[in-house]
Amino acid sequence: MPETALANPEAKLKELGLTLPSLPKPVAAYVHAVKSGNLVFVAGQIPTREGKPVFTGKVGKELTLEQGKEAARIAALNVLAALKDAAGGLEKVQRIVRTNNYVAAAPGFTDVHLVANGASELFQQVLGERGRHSRVTIGAAELPLNVPFEVDVVAEVK
């Protein structure tokens, strides 16, 4: 990946044909992100646009693996929007350190790790090596608003 893509995540988003959403009002008693020292803790983000779920249901029942990955990608865009706001710009992100991924999965659906790739791959596309991270992926019985995916992130910033 060229260095310019790494130095300018906003340009990389544009190149990918993506725009960051505006941050909706949190749906419960929390804030989108908290900066502490050189770390930003981004609250769980779900696949919403303009405050409404884009996908609902369980992966492996109502949704396919590919739809689950797309839901993860949309949630990751929401993470980047929250991270940009908290850090004062995506160019200040030194590294995505860790992601915790939750997949609303039908009984017997065990490819939750592949669903989470939708988010992980987007972070790497936009941030290059700085988007590579450790992660945990868990299958869940239910998620807020009946969405199929939720992700929270810890990032190191300048």
N, C-alpha and C positions, 0 to 999 in steps of 0.2 A: 504494500500500500504506500503511495507516495507520501512524503513527509507533510506536504501541504494539507492533505486530508486529515492527518493527525493534528496539525496545528490549528485547523479551522473546522471543527465539527459542524458548525452551521452551514458551511459550504458543502460538506459531505451530505448533510441532510437534503439540501437543495438538489445536489447531484442525484440522489436516490429518489427524488420526487416526493419527499416527505416534509411536512411542516409540524412543528410542535404545537400541541393544543394549548389553549389558555387553561389555567388551572381552575377547575370547578370548586365550588364550596365543598369542604369535606362533608361526607354523609353522616359523620358521627363526631364525638368529642375528641378530636385530634387536629394536628396541623400536618401539612403535606411533607415538611422536612424540618429537621433541626440540625443546625451547624454547631459543632462542639470542637474547638481547636481546629485541627486540619481535617476533620471528618464530617461528612454530612450523612445523616441517617434519614433516608426517604421512607415515609410510611407506605404501607401496602397500597399499591396502585392496581386498578382493575381496568378491563377493556371498556372504557367509556369514551364517548364523544359528546361534547356539550352537555355533560352531566348525565347522559343516558347510556345504559349498557348497549354495546354493539352486538354481543353474543350472550345468550343465556342457555343454560342446560349443562348437562354432563358430557364430557368427552368420552366417547365410546358408547354413547346411547343416542342423545339428540344431536351431538356434534361429532364430526370426523376428526382424526388426528390433525389434518391440515387446517381445519377451522380452529382447533385448539391452538395450533402454532400461530395463526393469525391473531387470535385473541391475545396471546402472549406478546406478540409484536406491538399491538395497540397499547397494551399495558406498559410496555417498555418505553414507548413514546411519552406516555404520561409521567413515567419516572424521569425521563430526560428533561421534561418541562419543569418538574419540581426541583430537580437538581440544578438546572440553569438558574432558577429563581433563588435558591438558597446559596449557591456558590457565587452568584454575580456573573454568570456566563459559563457556557460549556467548555470554553477554552481553558478554564481554571481547573478542570477535572484532571487530576494526576493519574487516577486509576479507579476503576470500579473494583472494589475489594471483595465484596461478597454479595450474593443474591440469595434470598430465600423465596422459593417458588412453591405455589400451592395450586394444584390442579383438581377441580371438581371432576372426579372420575367415576364412571359407572363401575359397579362390581366386576372384577376380573380384568379391568383395563390397567395394564401394567406399563404402558409406554409413556408414563408421566414425564420422564426425563426427555423424551423427544418433543413433547409439547413445550417444555421449558426452553428448548433450543430456539424457539421463536424469539424470546427475549434476549437470550445470550448472544445469538447471532446478530441481532440488531445493534446491541451495545458494541460488538466488535466491528461491525460495518461502519458505525459512526465514529468510534473512538480509536479504532485500530488496536494496537497492543494494549493501550490503556483501558480498553473495554474487556479484556480477558480477566476472568475472575474465578474465585472459588464459589461453589454454590451447594445448596441443598434443595431437593425437589421432593415434595410430599403429595401423595394423593389424599384428597379430602372428600368427606361426604357432602358438605355444603359450603358455599362461599357467599359473601354478602351479595344481595340483589340477584341471587341465582346465576352469577357469572361463572364461567368455567375456569378462570385463571386469576391469580393475584400474585404480585411480586413486591418484595421490599428490598432495599439496597443500602449498603454502606459504601460510601465513596470517599477517597482521599482527594482533597482539593488544595490549591495554592493559597 
